[in-house]
Amino acid sequence: MATLTGCSFSIVNRGLHSPSSNGALSSSFRQRYQQFYHAEFSSCYLCRKGWRIKIFNKKNGKVYRLMCLGSDGDDERRNSSSSKDSNLATKEAEDTRGGDEFNNVEEMKDSFSSRPPTISPAGPAYNNFQVDSFKLMELLGPEKVDPADVKVIKEKLFGYSTFWVTREEPFGDLGEGILFLGNLRGKREQVFETLQKQLVGLMGDKYNLFMVEEPNSEGPDPRGGPRVSFGMLRKEVSEPVPTTLWQYVIALLLFLLTIGSSVELGIASQINRLPPEVVRYFTDPNAIEPPDMQLLLPFVESALPLAYGVLGVQLFHEIGHFLAAFPRKVKLSIPYFIPNITLGNFGAITQFKSILPDRKAKVDISLAGPFAGAALSFSMFAVGLLLSSNPGAAGDLVQVPSMLFQGSLLLGLISRATLGYVAMHASTVSVHPLVIAGWCGLTTSAFNLLPVGCLDGGRVVQGAFGKNALIASGLTTYTLLGLGVLGGPLSLPWGLYVLICQRTPEKPCLNDVTDVGTWRKGAVVAAILLLVLTLLPLGDELAEELGVGLVTTF
């Protein structure tokens, strides 16, 4: 947006010609002049400064132009003829009687009032294209807060007993709201609850009131905690839009694709029994022609248990979100599942369809999904390991490469402790399909808990520690994913997925200031520690020493 450094306007011809011809400004003209400009042009409309009169000599007489005191000499260098090309009409007050009757008019500039103008003066500040662009932005942008409502709310809602307003600033992504800054006069939670009730009584359901931390605050509040401000947005602007029919169709298509990718994962887990041409196509990078897919049909039935397990974990994850949101009256969107052939899926994108009441609700709802999915996944993983070590279940086992267990420090050590050195120190390991389902579920839950963007982990970090902590943890996460430190070969596709779909942080809550408490912060820290141990791969030397997989050195 352009910055205005100065402005100038010609005097509107409204009977302000001086009747004097002796070089002095007549008293009647001075009186009419002061009355006119005190009433209508008391200050510049753009920079809110005073005016001055400048005299230009022309062939047909002298021209008196009204100049802004904020121009700082810019108009001295501007060609006087450029004002003729302005798209806004101006009039010149000319006097052909001669003399220097306006020589002492400069003395009047300090007497002008600083009140805001009641009409918009014309001037060459914008061209037609700029004016049309501003009008288009206002037309396409969100509806702003009514200035008349702001005046009423400032006078009747705030006060010395709740919150004393000192100034206002734009609020919202596009400045469509108003942020009231000032001094808090009571306990923030009680003041916020009182202001919310009074706003509904004053304006109905027209606006939403937010309590946020004061931007660029110089220090904490004397009562303790951060300084707060109150933002106001229109209800239709601040609340999420309802789910459309096309979004339901897209969600259904993605769910069907996720079912297919889960079945494909179940088929791939039987790699030791698949036809050679199929194995070659999926393992050889130089293979171009796809094999006959009819060859895979006999393996679909045996792949269903694993597919059911992978889908069950993700459905349990989403149920956890909805169960935590229901008692808080928070609406969630339909989940958009993300298919992936390596893990079966990358989880699902679930949006908030109502404004969160506070940061505690954000942490609880966001943690409920990964905790529910991880609990079911770990149960399946543990039962699968016990069945894998049972000789009576040998007919249900599948062969998987031992390198799989080197992809996770935590899960690899648990597998090594359960199955033993002999079973793990080999090229392939016989495991129950529940082990694969639990492994994929735990890995997906760990990925979704990464503290970045709008993932579950990003939401919990933003709710527990604030937006600045989310920015710092997000940069760290992107760096670790880019270097392949977390997630191994899945780090790059997951990082791209987050950048494309989940990079934007969650919007603030209505009460975005009140702390979530110590135990919630502890739960968030513990969850991040577990996800790091889950996604951190085992190095070759450590894997060989622990007997996790068969490491070949050259």
Salt bridges, closest charged atoms under 4 A:
GLU40 OE1 - ARG14 NH1 2.82
ASP74 OD1 - ARG77 NH2 2.60
ASP75 OD1 - ARG78 NH1 1.99
GLU76 OE2 - LYS54 NZ 1.94
GLU92 OE2 - LYS58 NZ 3.21
GLU92 OE2 - ARG65 NH2 3.47
ASP100 OD1 - LYS62 NZ 2.14
GLU143 OE2 - ARG234 NH2 3.63
ASP149 OD2 - LYS206 NZ 2.63
GLU168 OE2 - LYS154 NZ 2.76
GLU169 OE2 - ARG167 NE 3.58
GLU193 OE2 - LYS197 NZ 3.50
GLU214 OE1 - ARG227 NE 3.30
GLU236 OE2 - ARG234 NH1 3.68
GLU239 OE2 - LYS235 NZ 3.49
ASP364 OD2 - ARG328 NH2 2.61
ASP364 OD1 - ARG520 NE 2.85
ASP456 OD2 - HIS317 NE2 3.14
ASP456 OD2 - HIS321 NE2 3.34
ASP456 OD1 - ARG459 NH1 3.94
GLU506 OE1 - ARG459 NE 3.04
ASP515 OD1 - LYS521 NZ 2.91
GLU544 OE2 - HIS425 NE2 3.53
